[in-house]
Amino acid sequence: MSDDSGILSRRKILAHKERLESWLETGIGMPITAELDSTNKCRYRCRECSGYRIPEHASLTGSEMEMIIDKLSPVVKGLVFTGGGEPLENEETGRAIRYARRQGMDVGLVTNGFLLTDSQREGIVDTVLDDCLWARISIDASDAETYSQRRGTQPGDFDILVKYAQYFLEQKSKRGSNCTIGLAYLTRDETLDQLMAFVLLAREVGADYAQFRPYHNSNHDLSELIEQTKCMETDTFRVIYPKYKYEKKIQDYEKCFGDEFRVVVSATGEMYPDCHTRGRKNFSYGNLLRQSFDEIWYSEKRQEIFNSKLSQYNCPEMCRYDALNTLLWDLYQRKNGLILDSVPKVLFQHVNFV
């Protein structure tokens, strides 16, 4: 499967023709994907974590998450449980995952993996394997020393985490689960040996893929080194990375149109444009615990934030949504002569996570 159709492809937006047509006609999109922070609690102290911008101990109750899901599910197709903090630190996250799936949403999970065992969170392995379309375990290291430095934890925790990840993937195999599971690594200035070691680790524990992506504003283009690790790929294991993020340094669009199709809900119920603005007071659209989705989405406040976002200098280099914004800006520029039926499409993976 080519990168153009894979898990990281931002061209998945092309599979949502009706949403694109409505947006081009009215100027207002509707979110296809939402991120939900069930908690800001985390046992780690990772550098540059956005969780420090918002109340450190904020958590949503199970009832509050169900309320938010009820308000999102008529519109949003894919829901990611992420952070904020570590989503599994909230004991109600498993319940919320099941609830979202039963409301018809595709569900994904981003986790540090340390609570991804039944001995830590009863029933969580079954819940994730049964109800999540995918789960990504963020490790960000290939050895105990690097892991300890980046996580602010004990070196021995690395081996414990690897054991937990292996157990989780063994359970996936035994159950015949279709949940796609990957190990992720945020890079800085890694050597080829470090990258290779991580890929080998991910393959040996049985992951479906190893993912690399750069820390924001990192000036280290590791794309050539990462390409060399693809020699480790098999029929059932891939190395994936957003090449454009390593190579591209500037935005070439005037609007972040991706914000029309994605949204973040924090552990306090506040709705933000994206992960980069999470916790920044002047970027809150409103609060889903106190307001309806329509009240927030069609508000003047959201439109004002959207219109001024790029001029507020919050967007980092290597923006997570850069490729999506570029694609949508191109569609917007060509909208008067654009026939969406003529736009090339491929069979996308995880189509509701744009």
TAPESUL-V482973 format. One record per residue. SS is DSSP state (H for helix, E for strand, L for the rest). OMEGA is omega in radians with two decimals (NA if undefined). Layout:
ss=SS omega=OMEGA
ss=SS omega=OMEGA
This chain:
ss=L omega=-3.10
ss=L omega=3.09
ss=H omega=-3.11
ss=H omega=-3.12
ss=H omega=-2.99
ss=L omega=-3.05
ss=L omega=-3.05
ss=L omega=-3.04
ss=L omega=3.05
ss=H omega=3.08
ss=H omega=3.07
ss=H omega=3.11
ss=H omega=-3.12
ss=H omega=3.10
ss=H omega=-3.11
ss=L omega=-3.05
ss=H omega=-3.08
ss=H omega=3.13
ss=H omega=-3.13
ss=H omega=3.14
ss=H omega=3.13
ss=H omega=3.13
ss=H omega=-3.13
ss=H omega=-3.13
ss=H omega=-3.01
ss=H omega=-3.07
ss=L omega=3.13
ss=L omega=3.07
ss=L omega=3.06
ss=L omega=-3.05
ss=L omega=3.07
ss=L omega=-3.10
ss=E omega=3.03
ss=E omega=2.98
ss=E omega=3.14
ss=E omega=3.08
ss=E omega=-3.14
ss=L omega=3.13
ss=E omega=2.99
ss=L omega=-3.14
ss=L omega=3.09
ss=L omega=3.14
ss=L omega=-3.13
ss=L omega=3.06
ss=L omega=-3.09
ss=L omega=3.12
ss=L omega=3.03
ss=L omega=3.11
ss=L omega=-3.12
ss=H omega=-3.13
ss=H omega=-3.12
ss=H omega=-3.14
ss=H omega=-3.07
ss=L omega=-3.06
ss=L omega=-2.94
ss=L omega=-3.05
ss=L omega=-3.14
ss=L omega=3.08
ss=E omega=3.05
ss=L omega=3.04
ss=L omega=3.09
ss=H omega=3.14
ss=H omega=3.12
ss=H omega=3.10
ss=H omega=3.09
ss=H omega=3.09
ss=H omega=3.13
ss=H omega=3.12
ss=H omega=3.10
ss=H omega=-3.13
ss=H omega=-3.12
ss=H omega=-2.93
ss=H omega=3.07
ss=L omega=-3.07
ss=L omega=-3.03
ss=L omega=-3.11
ss=L omega=-3.12
ss=E omega=-3.10
ss=E omega=-3.14
ss=E omega=3.01
ss=E omega=-3.01
ss=E omega=-3.12
ss=L omega=0.30
ss=L omega=3.09
ss=L omega=3.07
ss=L omega=-3.03
ss=H omega=-3.09
ss=H omega=2.98
ss=H omega=3.05
ss=L omega=-3.07
ss=L omega=-3.14
ss=L omega=-3.07
ss=H omega=3.11
ss=H omega=3.10
ss=H omega=-3.12
ss=H omega=3.08
ss=H omega=3.13
ss=H omega=-3.11
ss=H omega=-3.14
ss=H omega=3.13
ss=H omega=-3.13
ss=H omega=3.03
ss=L omega=3.04
ss=L omega=-3.13
ss=L omega=2.90
ss=E omega=-3.04
ss=E omega=3.03
ss=E omega=-3.13
ss=E omega=2.98
ss=E omega=-3.02
ss=E omega=3.01
ss=L omega=2.99
ss=L omega=-2.99
ss=L omega=3.10
ss=L omega=-3.04
ss=L omega=3.03
ss=L omega=-3.13
ss=L omega=3.13
ss=L omega=3.12
ss=L omega=-3.14
ss=L omega=-3.02
ss=L omega=3.07
ss=L omega=-3.04
ss=H omega=3.14
ss=H omega=3.10
ss=H omega=-3.10
ss=H omega=-3.10
ss=H omega=-3.10
ss=H omega=-3.13
ss=H omega=-2.92
ss=H omega=3.11
ss=L omega=3.04
ss=L omega=3.12
ss=E omega=3.03
ss=E omega=3.14
ss=E omega=-3.14
ss=E omega=-3.10
ss=E omega=-3.13
ss=L omega=3.02
ss=L omega=3.13
ss=L omega=3.06
ss=L omega=3.13
ss=L omega=-3.04
ss=H omega=-3.08
ss=H omega=3.13
ss=H omega=3.14
ss=H omega=-3.13
ss=H omega=-3.12
ss=H omega=-3.06
ss=H omega=-3.10
ss=H omega=-3.07
ss=L omega=-3.08
ss=L omega=-3.12
ss=L omega=-3.13
ss=L omega=-3.12
ss=H omega=-3.14
ss=H omega=3.14
ss=H omega=3.14
ss=H omega=3.10
ss=H omega=-3.14
ss=H omega=3.11
ss=H omega=3.11
ss=H omega=3.12
ss=H omega=3.14
ss=H omega=3.13
ss=H omega=3.10
ss=H omega=-3.12
ss=H omega=-3.13
ss=H omega=3.04
ss=H omega=3.10
ss=H omega=3.07
ss=H omega=-3.14
ss=H omega=-3.12
ss=H omega=-3.09
ss=H omega=-3.06
ss=L omega=-3.10
ss=L omega=3.09
ss=L omega=3.12
ss=L omega=3.10
ss=E omega=-3.06
ss=E omega=3.13
ss=E omega=3.02
ss=E omega=-3.02
ss=E omega=-3.06
ss=E omega=3.00
ss=E omega=-3.04
ss=E omega=2.98
ss=L omega=-3.12
ss=L omega=-3.06
ss=L omega=3.02
ss=L omega=3.11
ss=H omega=3.13
ss=H omega=3.14
ss=H omega=3.13
ss=H omega=3.12
ss=H omega=-3.13
ss=H omega=3.13
ss=H omega=3.12
ss=H omega=3.12
ss=H omega=3.11
ss=H omega=-3.12
ss=H omega=3.14
ss=H omega=-3.07
ss=H omega=3.13
ss=H omega=3.05
ss=L omega=3.13
ss=L omega=3.07
ss=L omega=3.13
ss=E omega=2.92
ss=E omega=-3.10
ss=E omega=3.01
ss=E omega=2.95
ss=E omega=-3.03
ss=E omega=2.88
ss=L omega=3.13
ss=L omega=3.11
ss=L omega=3.01
ss=L omega=-3.09
ss=L omega=-3.08
ss=L omega=3.09
ss=L omega=-3.09
ss=L omega=-3.03
ss=H omega=-3.14
ss=H omega=3.10
ss=H omega=-3.14
ss=H omega=3.10
ss=H omega=-3.13
ss=H omega=3.13
ss=H omega=-3.13
ss=H omega=3.05
ss=H omega=-3.13
ss=H omega=-3.10
ss=L omega=3.06
ss=E omega=3.10
ss=L omega=-3.07
ss=L omega=-3.09
ss=E omega=-3.11
ss=E omega=2.95
ss=E omega=-3.11
ss=E omega=3.09
ss=E omega=3.12
ss=L omega=-3.06
ss=H omega=-3.11
ss=H omega=-3.11
ss=H omega=3.11
ss=H omega=-3.00
ss=H omega=-3.01
ss=L omega=-3.04
ss=L omega=-3.07
ss=L omega=3.05
ss=L omega=3.11
ss=L omega=3.12
ss=L omega=-3.08
ss=L omega=3.11
ss=L omega=3.05
ss=L omega=-3.07
ss=H omega=3.06
ss=H omega=3.13
ss=H omega=3.07
ss=H omega=-3.02
ss=L omega=3.08
ss=E omega=3.11
ss=E omega=3.11
ss=E omega=3.04
ss=E omega=-3.04
ss=L omega=-3.13
ss=L omega=3.01
ss=L omega=3.14
ss=L omega=3.14
ss=E omega=3.11
ss=E omega=-3.11
ss=E omega=3.13
ss=L omega=-3.03
ss=L omega=-3.08
ss=L omega=-3.11
ss=L omega=-3.11
ss=L omega=3.12
ss=L omega=3.08
ss=L omega=3.10
ss=L omega=-2.95
ss=H omega=-3.07
ss=H omega=3.10
ss=H omega=3.14
ss=L omega=3.08
ss=L omega=-3.03
ss=E omega=-3.07
ss=E omega=-3.08
ss=L omega=3.07
ss=L omega=-3.11
ss=L omega=-3.07
ss=L omega=3.05
ss=L omega=3.10
ss=H omega=-3.10
ss=H omega=-3.14
ss=H omega=-3.14
ss=H omega=-2.98
ss=H omega=-3.10
ss=L omega=-3.09
ss=L omega=3.04
ss=H omega=-3.13
ss=H omega=3.13
ss=H omega=-3.11
ss=H omega=3.11
ss=H omega=3.11
ss=H omega=3.14
ss=H omega=-3.07
ss=H omega=-3.05
ss=H omega=-2.95
ss=L omega=-3.09
ss=H omega=-3.12
ss=H omega=3.14
ss=H omega=3.00
ss=L omega=3.09
ss=L omega=-3.01
ss=L omega=-3.13
ss=L omega=2.92
ss=L omega=-3.12
ss=L omega=3.14
ss=L omega=-3.11
ss=L omega=-3.05
ss=L omega=-3.04
ss=H omega=-3.11
ss=H omega=3.10
ss=H omega=3.12
ss=H omega=3.12
ss=H omega=3.13
ss=H omega=-3.11
ss=H omega=3.08
ss=H omega=3.09
ss=H omega=3.09
ss=H omega=-3.13
ss=H omega=-3.14
ss=H omega=-3.07
ss=L omega=-2.90
ss=H omega=-3.09
ss=H omega=3.14
ss=H omega=-3.03
ss=L omega=3.00
ss=L omega=-3.02
ss=H omega=3.12
ss=H omega=-3.10
ss=H omega=3.14
ss=L omega=-3.12
ss=L omega=3.12
ss=L omega=3.05
ss=L omega=3.12
ss=L omega=-3.05
ss=L omega=3.09
ss=L omega=-3.14
ss=L omega=-2.93
ss=L omega=-3.09
ss=L omega=3.07
ss=L omega=-3.01
ss=L omega=NA
